[in-house]
Amino acid sequence: MKTGTFDEALEIIESFPEEQKESIIEIVKRRLTEERRERLAQTVKEAREEYARGEVRRGTVDDLMLEITQ
């Protein structure tokens, strides 16, 4: 987003009554939460697909460290 556009948006929001500002905050928080939830769901889906294709290995931290240092 361009800085000018962001600054303009903030100026508009600052002109709103307090109740509308609080509503905007709640709406943005809910949308951010939903976006995070969707990203997490996508990550879980991808991990399950990788597991199903056999692209995931199991082991301990020691196993991982041994593999990294080899």
N, C-alpha and C positions, 0 to 999 in steps of 0.2 A: 504494500500500500504506500502511496506517496505520502510524504510528510505533510504536505499542504492539505491533502484530503483528510488525513488523520486529525490534524489540528482543527480543520473546519468542523469535523464531526464532534470533536470535544467542545468546541465553542457552541455548537447547536445544543448539545446535551446540557451544558452549563446554563443555558437559558431556560431549561425546563424547570417546573416546580419540583420540590424535593421528592414528592411521591412518585413522579414519573422517573426521576433519576434512580430511585430505589427499584422500581419495576425493571428498568433497563439492566441494572446490575444483576437482578435475579434471572432475567431472561438470558443474559450472556453466560452466567454461571451454569445454568441448566444446559445450554448449548455446548459449552466446553466439556461438561461432564458427559454428555451424549457422544461427542466426538471422541473423547478418550475411551469410552466404552466400546465404540465401534472399532477403534484402532486395536484395542485389546482383543476383541472378538476376532478380528482379522488375523492377528498374530497367533492366537490359539488355533484357528483354522489352518493356517500355514504350518504350524508345528505338528498338528495331527496328520496333515498330508505328508509331511516329511517323514514322520514316524511310520506311516502306512507304506511308504516307498522304501523303508529300510535305511533312510539317510540319517538316522539318529542312533548314536551309540550310548550305551550306559557305562557307568564306571564311577569310581570314587574320585575325590580331588587328587589323591595320590596318583591314580591312573592318568588323569589329565595332565598333571605336572610332569610325569614321566614321558608322556607323548610329546609334550611341548619341548622338552629339553633334548629330545633325540634328534 
